[in-house]
Amino acid sequence: GLGWSWKGTLRQLYLDPLQRLVDKLGSVRGDGKPFRLWLDVKDGSVELRTELKKQLAQYTMFSWYDEAGAHGGSVEVILTGRQDVKLEYVESPGARNASRDSNHFDGGDPKASRAWQWYALSWAQNFSWDGYGDTPSEEAHKLVALVRDAHAKGRKVRFFAMPDTPGAWKLCLDA
């Protein structure tokens, strides 16, 4: 085998346990703050998109989005991964229980919308610093400019595969 083992379904591992917490505590952590559930979409099939929309619609904990705007919930779902699936999901008619990210940053991107509120960017595609030693000033300035522009558009930024060091964490938090 490939070393894979079956752990359970999305519903069993995430959706049902999160809903139980919200039902018991009023929010996932009991503090009233929204919890973000990132779903990394790897499959582009129509069946996956249909099933995802159907399953998310069965829970009362999720924020939802429609043509009238965003409606708060205890859990915010952000789709990451395949761009075609994310776009099709958030552009589909009717209520949706997820927004999306973009894995590409462009200074010409439009302002945030209820469907697109995040960037999820590869550290290695944007920076060469490995998180050790002093941060190269050019990279620090680039990070600050990128985050400032994303925030000005009303979006948040998440980096993946970034250095797992206190220096890198501090740099990102400061930006």
C-alpha positions as CSV (number, residue, x, y, z in Angstrom):
1,G,0.0,0.0,0.0
2,L,0.8,3.6,-0.2
3,G,0.8,4.1,3.6
4,W,-2.7,5.6,3.5
5,S,-5.2,4.6,6.2
6,W,-8.9,5.5,6.5
7,K,-9.5,7.9,9.3
8,G,-13.1,8.9,8.6
9,T,-15.3,11.3,6.5
10,L,-15.3,15.1,6.6
11,R,-18.6,14.8,8.5
12,Q,-17.2,12.3,11.1
13,L,-13.9,14.0,11.6
14,Y,-14.8,17.7,11.4
15,L,-18.4,18.8,10.8
16,D,-20.3,16.7,13.4
17,P,-17.7,17.4,16.2
18,L,-17.7,21.1,15.4
19,Q,-21.5,21.3,15.4
20,R,-21.6,19.5,18.8
21,L,-19.2,22.1,20.3
22,V,-21.3,25.0,18.9
23,D,-24.4,23.4,20.2
24,K,-22.9,22.9,23.7
25,L,-20.8,26.1,24.0
26,G,-22.5,28.6,21.6
27,S,-19.3,28.7,19.5
28,V,-16.4,26.3,18.9
29,R,-14.3,27.6,21.8
30,G,-17.1,29.0,23.9
31,D,-15.8,32.6,23.4
32,G,-18.2,33.7,20.7
33,K,-15.5,34.2,18.2
34,P,-15.7,32.6,14.8
35,F,-13.7,29.5,14.0
36,R,-12.1,29.1,10.6
37,L,-12.3,25.8,8.9
38,W,-10.0,25.6,5.8
39,L,-11.0,22.9,3.3
40,D,-8.3,22.0,0.9
41,V,-10.0,20.9,-2.3
42,K,-8.0,18.5,-4.4
43,D,-10.7,17.0,-6.7
44,G,-12.3,18.9,-9.4
45,S,-15.3,16.7,-10.0
46,V,-18.9,18.0,-10.2
47,E,-19.9,15.3,-7.7
48,L,-17.5,16.7,-5.1
49,R,-18.8,20.3,-5.6
50,T,-22.4,19.1,-5.4
51,E,-21.8,16.9,-2.3
52,L,-19.8,19.7,-0.6
53,K,-22.5,22.2,-1.0
54,K,-25.1,19.7,0.1
55,Q,-23.2,18.6,3.2
56,L,-22.3,22.2,4.4
57,A,-26.0,23.3,4.0
58,Q,-27.0,20.7,6.6
59,Y,-25.3,22.5,9.5
60,T,-26.5,25.5,11.4
61,M,-23.0,26.6,12.6
62,F,-21.7,27.9,9.3
63,S,-21.6,31.5,8.1
64,W,-23.4,31.8,4.8
65,Y,-23.3,34.0,1.8
66,D,-25.8,35.0,-0.8
67,E,-26.5,37.9,-3.2
68,A,-27.6,40.0,-0.2
69,G,-24.3,39.7,1.6
70,A,-22.5,37.7,4.3
71,H,-24.4,36.2,7.3
72,G,-22.4,35.4,10.4
73,G,-22.1,32.0,11.9
74,S,-19.9,30.3,14.5
75,V,-17.7,28.6,11.8
76,E,-16.4,30.2,8.7
77,V,-15.5,27.8,5.9
78,I,-12.7,28.9,3.5
79,L,-12.1,26.8,0.4
80,T,-8.5,26.5,-0.6
81,G,-6.8,24.4,-3.2
82,R,-8.1,24.0,-6.8
83,Q,-9.0,27.4,-8.2
84,D,-11.7,26.1,-10.6
85,V,-13.6,24.4,-7.8
86,K,-13.4,27.5,-5.5
87,L,-14.6,29.8,-8.2
88,E,-17.5,27.6,-9.3
89,Y,-18.6,27.1,-5.7
90,V,-18.7,30.8,-4.7
91,E,-20.2,31.9,-8.0
92,S,-23.0,29.3,-7.9
93,P,-26.5,30.7,-7.3
94,G,-28.3,30.7,-4.0
95,A,-26.9,30.5,-0.5
96,R,-23.3,29.2,0.0
97,N,-21.6,28.1,3.2
98,A,-18.1,28.9,2.2
99,S,-15.9,31.7,0.8
100,R,-12.6,31.2,-1.0
101,D,-9.0,32.2,-1.0
102,S,-6.7,32.9,-3.9
103,N,-3.2,31.4,-4.2
104,H,-2.0,34.3,-6.3
105,F,-1.5,37.9,-5.2
106,D,-1.8,40.7,-7.7
107,G,-1.6,44.4,-6.9
108,G,-4.4,44.9,-9.3
109,D,-6.8,42.5,-7.6
110,P,-10.2,44.0,-6.7
111,K,-11.5,44.8,-3.3
112,A,-12.7,41.9,-1.1
113,S,-16.1,40.5,-1.6
114,R,-18.2,38.2,0.5
115,A,-17.0,35.4,-1.8
116,W,-13.3,36.1,-1.7
117,Q,-11.8,37.3,1.6
118,W,-8.4,35.6,1.8
119,Y,-5.0,35.0,0.2
120,A,-3.3,31.7,0.9
121,L,0.2,32.2,-0.5
122,S,3.2,29.9,-0.8
123,W,6.1,31.3,1.2
124,A,8.7,29.8,-1.2
125,Q,7.0,31.5,-4.2
126,N,7.2,34.9,-2.6
127,F,10.3,34.8,-0.4
128,S,13.7,33.1,-0.2
129,W,14.4,33.8,3.5
130,D,14.5,30.5,5.5
131,G,13.5,32.0,8.8
132,Y,17.0,31.8,10.4
133,G,19.3,34.8,11.1
134,D,18.5,38.3,10.2
135,T,15.6,39.0,7.8
136,P,16.9,40.5,4.5
137,S,15.5,44.0,4.5
138,E,14.3,43.7,0.9
139,E,12.2,40.6,1.9
140,A,10.8,42.3,5.0
141,H,9.7,45.4,2.9
142,K,8.2,43.1,0.3
143,L,6.2,41.3,3.0
144,V,5.0,44.5,4.6
145,A,3.9,45.9,1.2
146,L,2.1,42.7,0.3
147,V,0.2,42.5,3.6
148,R,-0.6,46.2,3.6
149,D,-2.0,46.0,0.1
150,A,-4.1,42.9,0.9
151,H,-5.5,44.5,4.0
152,A,-6.3,47.7,2.1
153,K,-8.4,45.5,-0.2
154,G,-10.2,44.1,2.8
155,R,-8.5,40.7,2.7
156,K,-6.4,38.6,5.1
157,V,-3.2,36.7,4.2
158,R,-2.2,33.2,5.2
159,F,1.2,31.8,4.2
160,F,1.7,28.1,3.8
161,A,4.9,26.1,3.9
162,M,6.6,29.1,5.6
163,P,9.6,28.7,7.9
164,D,8.6,27.3,11.3
165,T,10.8,29.6,13.3
166,P,10.1,32.4,15.9
167,G,11.8,34.9,13.5
168,A,9.4,34.1,10.7
169,W,6.4,34.1,13.0
170,K,7.4,37.5,14.4
171,L,8.0,39.0,10.9
172,C,4.5,37.9,9.7
173,L,2.8,39.1,12.9
174,D,4.6,42.5,12.7
175,A,3.6,42.8,9.0
